[in-house]
């Protein structure tokens, strides 16, 4: 009876592939995390401009007592915080600032 050769990978081939994947992760992961942090920071700046614009619309619609809670409760903004989690506050004139921890 003839033994048929089975197709597949050897243990050493699998180890080489896993090592290559590991090296690629070591190279790519720090850069990806840095880009994510930058995107969150820039997203906060953009969201502050959106909240300022929505504050002006809120006042033009004839509402009083401008606050971040009023904007959120009346559907002018979807979140009270920046994408990076920092809390926003709005003064009576519509200027937005970030509460630093």
N, C-alpha and C positions, 0 to 999 in steps of 0.2 A: 504494500500500500504506500502510495506516495504522500508525503507531507506537503500540503500547500503552504506557500509563503503568505503570511498575513500582512496586509497593508496597515501601516500605522506609524506612529512616531516613537522613537526610542526615548529613554529617560534623559539622556544627555541633550537631545534636541529640544525637549520640553524645558529643561533647565536653562538652556541658552535663550529661548524665547522669553521665559519669565524674567531672566536677568535684563534683557533688552527692554522689556516693558517697564521694569523697575527704574532703570536709568532714565528712560523717557519721562516717567512720572516725576522723578527728582528734578529734572530740568524744567518741566512745564508747570508744575504745581505752584511754585513761588510766584512766577510771573502771572498766573491766572488769579491768584489771591490779591496781588497788587492791583491788577486791573479792576477787580471787583470793588476794592476799597475806593479807588479813584472814581468809579462809576457812581457809587453811593454818595460820595461827597459832591460830585457835580449834579447828581439828581436832587440833592437838598437845595442847591442854589436855584435850580430850575423850579422846584416846588415852591420856594419862597416867592419867586416872581409870580407864580400862578396864584398863590394866596393873596398877594398884594392886589392883583387884578380883580380877583373875586371879592376882596374887601371893598374896592371902589364900586363894583356892581351892586353889592349889598347895600351900600349907602345910597347909591342912585335909585335903587328900588324903594327907597323911603323907610328903610328899617333904622331903628335906633340901637343903642347899646351894642356896638360892634365888639366882638370878641371871637376868639378861635372856636369857642363852644357854639356861639350863635351861627357862625359860618357852617360848622359841621352839622348842627341840628337842622338847619334850613336847607341842607343839600348843596351848598355852594362849593364845598370841598369834600373829598372822599376820606381824608385822614387828618388827624390833628398833629401828626408827627412827620418828620422828614423820613425818607427811605432808609436812612442810617439810624433811625430810632430817636433822634433828638427832638425835644418838645418845642413847639412853636408858640409864640405869643403875639397878639396883635394889639396895638394901641388904638386909641379912639380915632386917630387920623388914618388908619389903615396901614401903618408901617409895621412890618413883620420883623421879629427878631427871634433868635434861637437861644433857648436856655441851655447853657453849658453845664455839664455835670461837674 
